[in-house]
Every structure is written in C-alpha cells, then in structure tokens.
Amino acid sequence: MNKASFFRRKSFSADFRYFWKKFFSLKNLFPFILLILILSAPLSAQEVKKIDYTSDRTLRDEERYPGAIILSKVDNQVHFIHQGIEVWCDQAIHYDQENFFKAYGNVRMQQGDTVRMSSDYAEYNGTTQFAFASGDVLMQRPQTTLQTDSLFFDRIKQQAYYRSGGTVRDTASVLTSDIGRYYMEQDKYSFVSNVVVNNPEYVINSEQLDFYSETGHAYLYGPSTIEGETSTVYCERGFYDTRGDTGYFVKNSRIDYDNRTVEGDSLYFNRNKSFASATNNIKVTDTINQSLVTGHYAEVFRDKDSVFITKKAVAASLQEKDSVFIHSDTLMITGKADERIIRGFYDVRLYKGNMSGKSDSVHVNEKTGLTKLINLNKGPVTSIDKRRSPVLWSGNSQMTGDTIHLLSNPETEQLDSIRVFNNAFLIQKDSIEGYNQVKGMYLTGLFKDNEIYQVDINKNTETLYYSRTEDDELIGINKTLSSSIKILMDDREITDIYYYTNVDGTLTPEEDFPPNARELTGFNWRGDERILSKEGLFKGEPAPELTKIEGIPLPEEEEEFFDEREEDDLLLNEKSRLKPEDLQNKKSDSVKAEIQKRLPEEIEKKKDSLQKERN
C-alpha cells in the first residue's frame, strides 16, 4: 500500500466515525427511534394470534360448513388455546381462517387460575377476544359463582355481562337481578333492575347494587330495603357489609323496628349488636305510645329498648289531644312499650298547652304516670341554684321547689296531682300589681280536668296576699304565718285561702306596707323564662353545630358494555348464532339457549358416515 492510499483510507475512516457520531447524537437519535416505533406500531397492532386446538377427530364438510373444520371428541374433549384462555367441548365448528369457533356440549372455559366457566354452548372470536356462552352458564371465581342463561365475555375489557337474569352466590348471600355486569380487575358486580339479595338473616331489594365479592361490600342506589326478622332498613343510597352485617345509609334513610321508627340524614346499623345510630335531623317515632323524639344525634339499642338522643333533643307525646314536649341537652328513653321511662339531663324544659316548666333533670314513668322534676345540685343554695331549681308555670302562677312530682292518670292521661318537696314556693301575679305569694316546706296540689283547683301547703307556711273586693279594689296586703294553708283556685286564680294552727297574720293597708317588705324570703319570680310555645323550648340556646355527613357518591358512569362498531367490524362473526343487533346495548335480552339445535345431529351423522367408510 502506498502512502497516499494509506492516508485516503485513514481519512475515510475518520470521516465515517465523525458522521456516525453526529447522526446518532442524542439530538438526532430520538426522532429516529420515534420513527421506527411509529412505522412498527401498525405491524404490531395487526398481529393476531391464531387459535390453537387439538381434537381426536377432524372432519370437513364444505357443502354445509364452507371454510370450517368440524372437531369432535372420541376419548378426549376438543381443546382450544388462545392467549391465556382454554376451552374444552365435545364438538366444535372451527373457522380457522376467521379465527372463530362455536363449541357444543359440556363446554368449559378457563382463564388463568381465577375464572372458570361452563355452559352448553359457546362462541369465541380470537381477533376481538370476545366470547358468548349460553345454556346453563356457570362462571366461577374464588369468592363467587354466577349462573345465567346467557353471558357475554369481553376479554380485552375483562368484563362479563348478562341481561337475561342471573344469580350470584358468595359465601354469605345469593344475589339475583335482571341485568348484571362483572368487572374482573375490580372483582366487582354491578346489578341493575329487580336486584334481590337473600341472606339467612335478611333480604335486600334494590334497583341498583354494586357488590365487591372479595370483601362482601354492597352499595345500594335508588329505593332499597333491607328486611330482617326484627327490622327493616329503607334508603335511597347506602352501603352494607353483607358479611359483617353493618351498614351506613343516607338520603331518605329509615329503620323500622317492631314498635319504633328511626329516621335521619345519616344512619349507621349493626345487626349483630342490634344497634343503630343516626346523625342530623333525626326522628325516632314510638308507634305504640304515640311519642316522637327528635334531635341531631341518636343511638338506638333494640334489645335494651333504649334510645339516647342529644343535640336539640325533644321528646313529644300525645296526651288528651294535647302534646307534651320535653327538651334537654340529653334524653334517654328506656324500657318496653308498657314500661317506658324518659330521662332528661341538663337544662330540662317542658311545654304543654296550659303548662310549662324547667328543671335540672326530669324522670318520666309512663306506666305510673309520674313525672319528677329534679334539682341535681345538692350544695348550698345560691342565686344560680334558685334559677336552676325546678319551676312550673300555669297561667299567671309559678311554682318552685327542690323537687316537683307531677302525677297523671295513665289511662285517661289527665293530671291528677302535684307535690313539691322542700322549699315550696307559689307565686301568682296580682290582677293589678304585685305578687301573691305562698311558701312552706311541702306542697300538694289537686287537679280536675287538667286544671288545679286546690293547693295544700304544710310546715312553716307564710303568705303574702293582696286582698281585693269583688270589684278588684285593693283592701290591703295580708301577711300571715301558720302551720298549714289550704288554697282554693278557679280558672287558675286564687279564690280563697284557709289558715290552720298557730295563725299569725295582719291585713295592712297598702300605703302602710313598705315596698321592700312585699316579697317573702326566697322570692324569685321567673316569668321571663316562661315557655309560651314549642319554639320557646330553645330560647337562648345556640344552634347546634351539625356533623358534616360523609355521603356515598353516585356510581361512576361506566362506558357501555358493547362499543359501537362498523358494519363490517363484527364482534363475533357473521356465522355466529347472534345477530349484530344482539350485540348492542339494550335493557333486556331476547337471546335464549338453543343448544345443539341441528348442528350436533349433523356432526353425529358425519361421524357415523366416516366410521362406515373406514370399516
């Protein structure tokens, strides 16, 4: 090699290395790779794997089944394999060029280790990876089995679908519906139309229900009921754990027990513990005792016949066509229907058409008709204690004491008597000015037609009374001490006062009676607190802070099971038993099982003919 040739070769090699380096720099390499991917993508998309098969016997009948291979079982079933799915059957018509087959008799289909299906008949398109099965279809998953008349299976979407009625069984329940869709990746069933869940403990009816088979969780949409032996739940959106027997319900939710109904914006339900709780805008109705409890948080224990309610809690019961309302921070209702006890704690307020009252706590025994207004504070008396001590108002009269008992007739529900224990004090506004006052240790009042007509006060009694003529002219102010007093009343006004034993009293002209002596010791007129209506039960109280309800969202709007396709782009095959309109989205299915109608007979004839030729 001469020197010039050597340098020319060396120069070419350097130039080539320089070109290679420049062309395949990062800047130029990326579009080159992208171009290769774009050009190769259609080739990959067009690659369709052919269906493999094995068969004991293979026949052809171009006259009857042009382009098809007739496969049949002798000792072993016909076996198809295609991209992770295997199919076994007794006979099959396989259109090899079209990558499509029909399977007949004892059809079994398996995808991996998690999906197994059996049927009388099936079709499969290897190009679209779409299958159809009919006739005693049974699909099995680790947690559930699905039975239906006909089933569509889209392997690309990994979804199965029926619309001719189906039954799903899991470890706890049996679910039926007109329409069902199974999402394999989520292990979720979506049931629509006439959905029924049968469990040994209850029955669910719903218009739409989503069921997750791994957890047993069910989501209810639309008018739905869960009916058990001792309760019925109604909701229009809810969640239920079919294995744990607990639920959460929103939107017009309600729980009906034998003698009680619970309503609220949000309900929680535990069947195993016979427990329910309700949040916001609650109503608990006692259908036997004609009573209603409202509030914004409640707990119901069915086995204990008890209700706990708070946040603007009110108990209302009907008495003689007149409702009695009890309001307190917390209410507890316990006992059977004929032995019901109502307890109220902290700032109790009562209202009835002709009477109202307040106390620290209240105890109502509906069986005996006894209502106790109680002051829980046992310490020294202060001005604050006075305002929290029990008080009753009727007309212009006010009655106070450490404890007040109201007794009514349980049968007639009319007031019978009232008793005040310790520090009894009766005040009545005078018709013109001042206050008539009576005090003593104990007080007993008698009622007729729900109106008090007689009051007896015993031990260390005192009175201060404005004495007037029939024309309401003031005669004077009478202040008297005695051992006991009897007061007669008419239309809630004092008409007569009788003093007994150790009477010491004086009638003094008004002008001679000092203004600062016109109130007995312990006088505490609380007329500004008097409750005049049901709304007055909440006077001075801040509005309760309601809990934010964590709702249940509507189900996500899924794409339709059947995609829109061009006329020449068939989901199955033109030789399918199904028509193109059968593979469209609609509310019900006309596809019925017509297994082995004529084709199996023709296959058997073909097999017999072949056997004779061989013999």
Buried (B, 14 or more C-beta within 10 A) or exposed (E): EEEEEEEEEEEEEEEEEEEEEEEEEEEEEEEEEEEEEEEEEEEEEEEEEEBEBEBEBEBEBEEEBEEBBBBBBEEEBBBBEBEEBBBBBBBBBBBBEBBBBBBBBBBBBBBEEEBBBBBBBBBBBBBBBBBBBBBBBBBBBEBBBBBBBBBBBBBEBBBBBBBBBBBBBBEBBBBBBBBBBBBBEBBBBBBBBEBBBEBEBBBBBBBBBBBBBEBBBBBBBBBBBBEBEEBBBBBBBBBBBBBBBBBBBBBEBBBBBEEBBBBBBBBBBBBEEBBBBBBBBBBBBBEEBEBBBBBBBBBBBBEEBBBBBBBBBBBBBEBBEEBBBBBBBBBBBBBEBEEBBBBBBEBBBBBBEEBBBBBBBBBBBBEEBBBBBBBEBEEEEEEEBBEBBBBBBBBBBBBBBBBBBBBBEBEEBBBBBBBBBBBBBBBBBBEEEBBBBBBBBBBBBBBEEBBBBBBBBBEEBBBBBBBBEEEEEBEBBBBBBBBBBBBEBEEBEBEEBEBEEEBEBEEBEBEEBEEEEBBBEBBBBBEEBBBEEEEBBBEEEEEBEBEEBEEBEEEEEEEEBBBEEEEEEBBBBEBBBBEEEBBBEEEEBEBEBEBBEEBBEBBEEBBEEBEEEEE
